Every structure is written in structure tokens, then in C-alpha cells.
Amino acid sequence: MDTLKTVLLLALPASGKSEVRRYLAHVDKDVCRRDFHMGETVQLDDFPYVHMMRRIDDELVAAGSERVFFKAGDKPFQDARDWGTLIELVNEDHADLMARLVEKPQLAAELLMDRIDNASQEVGLPPRLDKVKPELRAKVVAKIEEEARTMLAEKHANYPATLDGKTLVVEFARGGPDGAKMPLVAPLGYRYSLGRLSDALLKDAVILYVWVTPAESRRKNAARTDPNDPGSILHHGVPTDVMLGDYGCDDMDWLEANARTKGAVTVETKRRTYDVPIARFDNRVDKTSFLRDDPARWAPVSVKAVHDGLSSALTSLVASRNDSH
């Protein structure tokens, strides 16, 4: 039975990506392989880095300094090239996973800050945290060390003994300002970020796009937000100005319409061009919010709607993947 090796799980914020991941984790492994063509999942996500960049900014402000990443605590990036910074961090996480690299820094926060600086330089940005005065940097490190240590431990715990028979799921959201014309101009949108993914990630990749309208994305974002749990995958909220400025639209329709192969997205990297198969899980009428609840409360009819929708999309991706090879 064909097993998908790498699934890029893409959508606007709050569209249902994380709920889909949660559902997949609860499905019996044999059923998952039969109906979804997915093995046990290994997951990568750029959201934890967004959260930690905001945390660093907040601690800089608390110490009387200026932010280096965001215009304000509830505003977009100062420099949109940081969308690429996030992709470079995901690429590194993937490389580390493949190599099973276990790092043992004295301070996990120092390692995290160095990694962010290095990833920034890959997209043409300066190493901003390296320029923070040592005394101030030490204060920030002390404040975020516990979270950074937990994040590093979770990264290491995510390493499987082997990826054979498993499916790597890579989640991120991209977009552009409300009302923007297509195509979105780099570094905004999926076209730019997909093009920065490593060859190791793209060579076996397919895209599962969770399809919602921007208005529905904003509604669900407001509904899921728990201000007491800002680092949560399931319950974090995206600020309103970011929803309108960075996620007011996305370019997936444009990418599909302008792909060189039907049923795929054309991804151009520095080295080559990929035709990445794509399928949509239609969540324009909300099918997934219930998955944030205790599984014991999941209604069978709701579970069936999610299961059937995912099965249809993922089965079509297997056929497309085979055709492209």
C-alpha cells in the first residue's frame, strides 16, 4: 500500500490544520494507512518559532529596549523576509531530524537565539539578536530559558528511530494583505515560502490544503483564542492586524491556476522546479472545530465528515504522486 512520505499541511490561520493533525493522531494506525495512506506521523511546525520571536520581543521591551522582530506585540513582522527565516528554521529542524542531532547546550535560549540569527542571514537579514548588548541579552535568555528548554526537548523527542513507513507532516500558514492583487509579491505568500523549502523536504512532498475563506479564518481565529495559552498549537490567537495584514488573502488559488501541471503547484527553488501535487480538504463550512474538545465528546457524524473528507483528498494525492513519478 502506498504511503505518503511528506505532507505539507497548509492553510490560513485557524482553518483547521492543527485539528486535522490532532484527528490523525487519534486514528488507529492501520485505519490511517488504509484510508489516508499515511503512516505514523512525525510533525514539524513553524508556529513555535513565531511564538518565541514574540516572546523575545516582549522581554526586550520589558527591559527597556526595542523590538527586533515585530512592529508591536499585536502587529506584523518589521521585515517580511522573516517569513523566510521561519522556513529556514523548519529546514534545519528537518535536517536535524534526519540526522537525529541531539544538542546539549548549557542554555537552550542561547541556542535558539543563535539559530534565529543564522536563519535570518540565510534570507538576507542581519543577525539582530547578536547585536543585543550582552547584559540585556542575558536578561532575555533568563526569561525565556524554561520555554526554550522545553521546546528543544520536544524537538528531540520528535525524532523517530527511522522514517521508514512514517509520514512527515509540515504545517505552516502564509498569505498577504486583505485585498492584495495576485500574484503576491515575495516574501509574502506560499509561492515564496514553498520556494525556500529544502530539496530534502520537497522531493517527496504533496500539499494538503485546508480550504476556508479569509472571513471564516478570522471567525475561527477569534473563536479558538485563549489569551491564557498563547503558545498552544490548538488555542493560540493571531492578532487582528496580523490576520488582515498578513492573512487577509492567500495565493493558493493563483498558484493552482498558474501551475504548469494540473492538480499540482509549481514550486521554483534556487536549484530546480517541482510539480507538487495538491488536494483540498473543504472546510469552508466548519467541520473541524469540535476536534479541539475531549475525544470522548466527538460526535460520530462529525468524525465521519472529517474522515471522509481527508480520505478523499489524501487518496487523490497518492494517485497524483504516483503519476508524477
N, C-alpha and C positions, 0 to 999 in steps of 0.2 A: 504494500500500500504506500502511495506517495506521501511523503511528509514534507511540509513546507519548512524550509531552513531558517528564513529570516522574514518576518512580517513587520513592515513599517506601519505602525498604528497612528494614523494622522487624522486630525480634525480640529475645529475651533475649540476654544476652552469650554469645558462643561458639556461637551457634546455627547459624552458617554464613553470616552476612551478608557478611563480608569475603571468604570463599572464593567465594561466588557472584559478587561483584564481580570477583574475580581470573579466574574462568572466563569471564565476559562479555568481559573484556579480551583473552582468548586466542582467542575465536571469530572466524572470518572475518566481516568487516563485512556482506557480502551474506547470509551464513547468519544472522547476528544479526538483520538486518532482516526476513528471510523467516520465521524460526522464532520469534523473540522480539518482533518489532515494535518493536525498539529500534535507534536509530541509534548512532553513536559516542557513548560515554558521557562525561559531564562529572560529576565527583563532588564531593559535599560531605559532611562527616562532623564530628560534634561531639567525637569522642574526642580529637583533638589538644588541644582546649581543656581537657578533663578532665586530661590528662597534664600540661599546663603549669601548671594551677592546683595540682596536687600538687607540681610542681617548685618553684613559688614558695613554697608552704608549707614544704617541706623546707629551702629556703635561709633562710627566716625563722627556723626552729628552729635551724639550724646557726649562725646569727649571734646566738643567744641570745634571740630573740623568740618570740612565739606564732603559731600557725597562724591564718589568717583564713578559710579555706575548709572544711577538713575537721576532724573531731573528732580524728583521728590519721592517721598515714600509711597505715594499713590500715583506716580507718573511713569511714562515710558523711559526706555534707555536714553541716556545722554547721546550716545553714539549707536546707531542701529547696527553697526558692524558686530555688536555683541551678540546678535543672533548667530553669527558665525562662530563666536567664542564658544557658545553653548554646544554647537555641533562638534567643534574640535575636542571639547571635553568628553562628549559621547564617543567620538572616535578613539580617544585614549582609553576610556573605560572598556571599549570593545577589545582593543589590543591587549590590555591588562588581563581581561577575562580569558582571552585565547591563550595567553602565556601563563595564566594563573599566578600573576605577580602579586605577592603579598608584601606590602610596605609596612615598616615598623618605625615610623617617625617618633621622635621624642614628643613633638607637638603636632597633632593632626591638623590643627588650624593653620600652622605654618606651611605644611604640605599643600593644603587646599589653596591657600592664597598664592603660593608659587605656581600651582597648576593653572589657576585662573590667569595669572600674568602670562605664562607661557602660551596658553591657548589664545589669549588676546593678540599676542605678537604674530601668531600664525595668520591672522586676518588683517594685519596691518595696523593694529592699535599699539600704543605704548604700554609698557609694564607699569600700570598705575599703582599697584599696591607696593611695588618695590620702592616707590618714591615717597611713601609714607614714612615720616620720621620714626626712628626705632622705638622711642618711648611711647608714642601713640600706637604704633603697630602692636607693641606688647600688650597694651590695654585691650585692643580689639581682639587679639588672639586669646587672651584670658576669658573674655566674654563669650566667645563662640566655640571654645575648645570642646566643651561637652557635646555640642551638636555635631561638630566636625568629626570627633572621635566616633560617635555613633554612626555617622554617615559612612566613614571608612570601614567600620566593622561590618556594616550591612553590605557594602560593596564586596568585601572578601567573602562573606557568607553566601553571596550570589554565584560564586564560582562552582560550576558542576565538575565532577571528575572528568567528564567528557561531554561534548556537544552532540555526539552521535545519537541520532534518534530524537533529539530535542529541537525545539523551535525557539529561536531568539525573537523576542518582541521588543521593538524600539519605538517609544512613544514620544511625540512632540507635536506642538501646535504652532502654526505660523499664519500670518495674514498681513493686512495693510489697513490704512485709514478707511473709515466709513466713506463710501462714495468714490473711492480711488478708481482710476481708469486702468484697464488691463493692457498689456501685462504689467504686473507690479515691478517696480524698479529695484534692483539689488541695492542693499542687502535685505529687502523685505520679501516675504512670501516663501512658498515652498520651492520655487524654481531655484532660488539662491541657496537655501539650506540643503536641499537634496543634492545639489551640485558640489557641496563641501563634504558630503559623506565619503568615507574611505572606500577604496575599491573592495576591501575585505568585507565591508557591510553590503555594498551594492551588488556584488556579483551574483548572489542568490536571492536577492530581495524581491518581495512583492509588496504592494500597498493595499492595506485595508483602510478605506476612508469612511469614517463615521459621519454621515451626511446630515447636517442640520443647517437651518438658515442662521445668519448672524443674529437676528432678533431672538430666535429660540436659544441660541448660545448665551445671549445676555440674560434671558429669563432664567435659564437653568443655572447660570453662574450665581445669580442673586439667591436662588433657592438653596443652593448647596453650601453657601458660605458660612463657615463657623469661625468667627473672629477669635475664638479661643484656641483654634487649632490651625494656625496659618501655614504650618509646614506639612500638613496632611495631604496625601495624594488625592483622597476622596473628598475632602471638605475644605480645601483652600479656596479662597476667593480672589479673582482678578479685579483690581481697581477699575472703576467705571471709565476713567480717562484712558486706561490701557485697553479696555475692551473696545472702545470707539477708535482709538488712535492706532492700535496695533492689530486688532482683530475685528475691525468693522466690516471686513470682507476677507475673502481669501482667493487664491488664484488657481484652485484645483480645476474648476470648470474650464478655465482658459487653457491650462496645461493639457487636459484631456482633448479638448477641441483642436489643439495645435500639435498634438503628438504625431510623430512620423509613423506610428503603428497603432491601429485601432485597439482599444482595450488596454492601452499602456500609457505611461507618462515618459516623455523623453527627458532624460537626465544627462546633462553635459557637465563633466568634470574636467579638470586640467589635463587628464590623460586620455579619456575615451568617452564615448556616448553610450548610454544604456537605455534600453526599452524596458521599463519596469512595469510589469502587469499591475493593473489596478481594478479593484471591485469596491462597490459601495454597500455599506450597511445603512439602510434608510432609517434614520432616527428623527426625521422631521416632525413626526408625531411621537412624542416621548415613549420609548419602550424600556428605558434602562434605569431611570432614577430609583426604582424600587430595589435595585441591586445594592444600594448603599445600606439597606436595612439588614437586620439579622436574617440569615438564610432560612431560618425556621418560619419566617413570615412571608417568604416568597410565594406568591400565588402561582399555581401550576399553569394557568392560561398565560400569565405574563412571562413565565420561564419559557414556555413553548414559542412565543413570539420572538424572543431573543434567540433561542436555539435555532429555530428555522431560518431566521434572517442571516445569522452567522454562517450556518451550514451552506446556504445557497451562495453567499459571497465567497467563502473560502474554497468551496469546491470549484467554482469558476476560476479561481486563481491558480489552482493546481493544473487545470487544463491549459490555461494561458502560459504558465511557467513551462510546461512540457512542450508546448508549441514553439516557444521562443528558443528552446534548446534543440 
